[in-house]
Amino acid sequence: MVWLVGFGGFTLVVDPYEIAPWISIAGVNARRTRAHEDGYRVHVGHRLLTGEAGTITLGSSRVMDGFPRDLPDWPGGYENLAMAGTSAFELARASALAARNDAINCVVIGVDLREFSTDTNTQATYWITPMAGGSQIAALAKMALSPSAFARALQTVDDNRTGGSDERWEQAYAEAGLPARFEEELAKRYRYYASFEYDPERVAFLFRGVDALLASGKQIVVFIHPVHAWYEEARQRAGAGPAEIALRRDIAAQIAARGVTPEANQACFDGPALQAWDFGGFSAPARTAPPAADGSAPSPWYYVPSHYRPALGQAILDRLAGHSDVGQVGEDFGRRLTPDTLEAALDAFQAGREAWLQSQTPWEAHAAQAFDGFDANPPEPEAGPRAFLTRTDHVDLERDVRRIEDEHSAAR
């Protein structure tokens, strides 16, 4: 028992995931060098309940890396609460948790086809976060007794004593290595989408979590990520084009199913409490040149084809906020996705692709040549184990959402 208390106490005091940033001990945890480990899930799970920012962003590493970490001048405060490698399952659970935080007014959720795949539903540390259910105290207890969290605590102390850090994470987007990574993604994304399986059930699951946010009076914007044209074309050539269309149709159907939503208590953007936007496709930023191989001209909008820079994330926020100066992103960057605009959005997607294919730029020709080669000699598909939503997943989410709906209905 003494050993167990010491084990858990050490993890709680070191606080490797920065749940309590005010606990800062020189030489122990003044630098939380491992807070990002496991996709920030533990940190995010608690911040969803305790954060004081009026606007939060949720999503995968595209949001984590592609949106600002902080916006000091954002009205009501802003916090980036993305989780690397997340899924529709985790985003639904995060939405239900955020609905319990009265400080949050607006939730911006970034999604892509990958969030709706039959890949794994969660990452390991999800189960020691408040998103997994139960009280925040229970989640802290699970974290304190977690061997993984204990290992992160040891790493944090060692880094603080020696001046070390997670250099691999810190150098993930070092400019010198980005041209090669851009090139590698041609095959990598083709391989992944060659065996991609879209699960429309996850769209409905995510929007059931969004219902909790609506019931608590928050404004929600769900948007589709702007990936580079190389990434978009990889999906098309690998056979995932129909899934792109299905995702947009399913999101529009979820919007339609909710009809006229109640007004948000304190909206951050013009328009209804629930909105969907499409920033994907072959927009002006997506069609820009990849970084020069010699490093002389980095990509202005993208680190790699799958991950955009914070400048583009800021452009998304500006577009949502209705700023008239579209600058270099162009007038076609971002379209509202509703049942009425759906067909126009799909037509614009196809028109953008045709314009890209006919552009005959060196980088379009290079990508086309690579994809022709993959079509002729297909690389081994990136096929992993499939995971599906279970009855328990649905029951647990439904219980939590209905509790919030009932609480707010009784309060009206």
ABEGO torsion letter per residue (X at the ends): XAAAAAAAAAAAAAGAAGABAABBBBGAAABBAAAABGGGAAAAAAAAAABABABBBBEBAAAAAABBABBAABBGEBBBABBBGBBAAAAAAAAAAAAABAABABBBBBBBAAAABABBABBAAAAABAAAEEBAAAAAAAAAABAAAAAAAAAAAAAAAAGBBBAAAAAAABAAAAAAAAAAAAAAAAAAAAABBBBAAAAAAAAAAAAAAAAAGBBBBBBBBBBBAAAAAAAAAAGAAAAAAAAAAAAAAAAAAAEBBBBBABBABBEBABBBBBABEBBAAAABBBBBAAGABBBAABABAABBBAAAAAAAAAAAAGBABAEAAEAABEBBBBAAAAAAAAAAAAAAAAAAAAAGBAAAAAAAAAAAAAAABBBBBBBBBBBBBBAAAAAAAAAAAAAAAAAAAAAX
